[in-house]
Amino acid sequence: MGEKNPSRATMAGAGVHAKTYIAQRLVLDAKRLLAHRTQSVQSIALEWGLEDAANFGKFFKRVDSATPGAFRLRNGITGRVATVRAAAPTPAAQSPAPLLAAAGPSQHPARP
């Protein structure tokens, strides 16, 4: 590969800029986690080193045009949050606090 600029190299090879290519690959990894794990979106965001699931959702939606939850619904995947909310129609289950507390701290170190 004769290109010195990563963006030019990915444009020549993949047809998109480097930033777009990296974002698409990250969302592909996120889709795999959402599809093959039953943990909540919040837990997956924490595993990625994000403190707030909203940042994960914004990034995912910018690349895929759907939120992580909508991705699961669109593909018939039931995640932990959807299962808990459907199984327990009590007022406590409607509050996000018990769900976030149940997610626990991330087992992985934060990414730099």
DOSEMAR-308838 format. One line per 5 residues: number of its first residue (from 1); their letters; for each residue x, y, z of C-alpha. Coordinates in nm, 2 decimals. Last residue first. Layout:
REM residues N
NUM) a) X Y Z ~ ...
END
This chain:
REM residues 112
112) praph) -0.76 0.54 2.74 ~ -1.01 0.26 2.77 ~ -1.15 0.20 3.11 ~ -1.05 -0.12 3.29 ~ -1.29 -0.41 3.25
107) qspga) -1.51 -0.56 3.52 ~ -1.76 -0.27 3.50 ~ -1.95 -0.19 3.81 ~ -2.29 -0.34 3.88 ~ -2.57 -0.38 3.63
102) aallp) -2.82 -0.45 3.92 ~ -2.78 -0.09 4.03 ~ -2.87 0.04 3.69 ~ -3.18 -0.18 3.68 ~ -3.28 -0.08 4.03
97) apsqa) -3.24 0.29 3.94 ~ -3.42 0.28 3.61 ~ -3.77 0.31 3.77 ~ -4.04 0.10 3.61 ~ -3.93 -0.20 3.80
92) aptpa) -4.00 -0.03 4.13 ~ -4.36 0.06 4.02 ~ -4.44 -0.31 3.96 ~ -4.48 -0.45 3.61 ~ -4.21 -0.71 3.66
87) aarvt) -4.16 -0.95 3.37 ~ -4.17 -0.71 3.08 ~ -3.93 -0.46 3.25 ~ -3.69 -0.73 3.34 ~ -3.69 -0.89 2.99
82) avrgt) -3.64 -0.55 2.81 ~ -3.35 -0.46 3.05 ~ -3.18 -0.80 3.00 ~ -3.19 -0.79 2.62 ~ -3.44 -0.95 2.39
77) ignrl) -3.33 -0.98 2.03 ~ -3.60 -0.97 1.76 ~ -3.38 -0.80 1.51 ~ -3.57 -0.47 1.51 ~ -3.61 -0.49 1.89
72) rfagp) -3.24 -0.53 1.95 ~ -3.15 -0.25 1.71 ~ -3.41 -0.03 1.87 ~ -3.24 -0.09 2.20 ~ -2.90 0.00 2.06
67) tasdv) -3.05 0.32 1.91 ~ -3.11 0.34 1.54 ~ -2.95 0.54 1.26 ~ -2.66 0.29 1.25 ~ -2.36 0.53 1.27
62) rkffk) -2.50 0.83 1.45 ~ -2.74 0.59 1.65 ~ -2.45 0.39 1.79 ~ -2.26 0.71 1.89 ~ -2.56 0.86 2.05
57) gfnaa) -2.65 0.53 2.23 ~ -2.29 0.49 2.37 ~ -2.30 0.84 2.49 ~ -2.64 0.79 2.65 ~ -2.50 0.48 2.83
52) delgw) -2.30 0.70 3.05 ~ -1.96 0.62 3.21 ~ -1.82 0.48 2.89 ~ -1.53 0.23 2.93 ~ -1.66 -0.01 2.66
47) elais) -1.77 -0.25 2.94 ~ -1.96 0.04 3.09 ~ -2.15 0.09 2.76 ~ -2.22 -0.29 2.75 ~ -2.36 -0.28 3.10
42) qvsqt) -2.58 0.02 3.02 ~ -2.71 -0.16 2.71 ~ -2.82 -0.44 2.94 ~ -2.67 -0.79 2.94 ~ -2.83 -1.06 2.74
37) rhall) -2.53 -1.12 2.52 ~ -2.51 -1.24 2.16 ~ -2.70 -0.97 1.97 ~ -2.60 -0.67 2.17 ~ -2.24 -0.77 2.18
32) rkadl) -2.23 -0.85 1.81 ~ -2.40 -0.52 1.74 ~ -2.13 -0.34 1.95 ~ -1.86 -0.50 1.74 ~ -2.03 -0.38 1.42
27) vlrqa) -2.07 -0.04 1.58 ~ -1.69 -0.03 1.64 ~ -1.62 -0.14 1.28 ~ -1.85 0.13 1.14 ~ -1.69 0.40 1.36
22) iytka) -1.34 0.29 1.24 ~ -1.45 0.30 0.88 ~ -1.61 0.65 0.92 ~ -1.30 0.79 1.08 ~ -1.07 0.63 0.82
17) hvgag) -1.27 0.78 0.53 ~ -1.49 0.56 0.31 ~ -1.44 0.36 -0.01 ~ -1.29 0.05 0.16 ~ -0.95 0.03 0.00
12) amtar) -0.89 0.37 -0.17 ~ -1.08 0.56 0.10 ~ -0.91 0.35 0.37 ~ -0.57 0.45 0.22 ~ -0.66 0.81 0.18
7) spnke) -0.78 0.83 0.54 ~ -0.46 0.66 0.66 ~ -0.23 0.91 0.48 ~ 0.09 0.75 0.37 ~ -0.06 0.56 0.07
2) gm) 0.16 0.32 -0.11 ~ 0.00 0.00 0.00
END
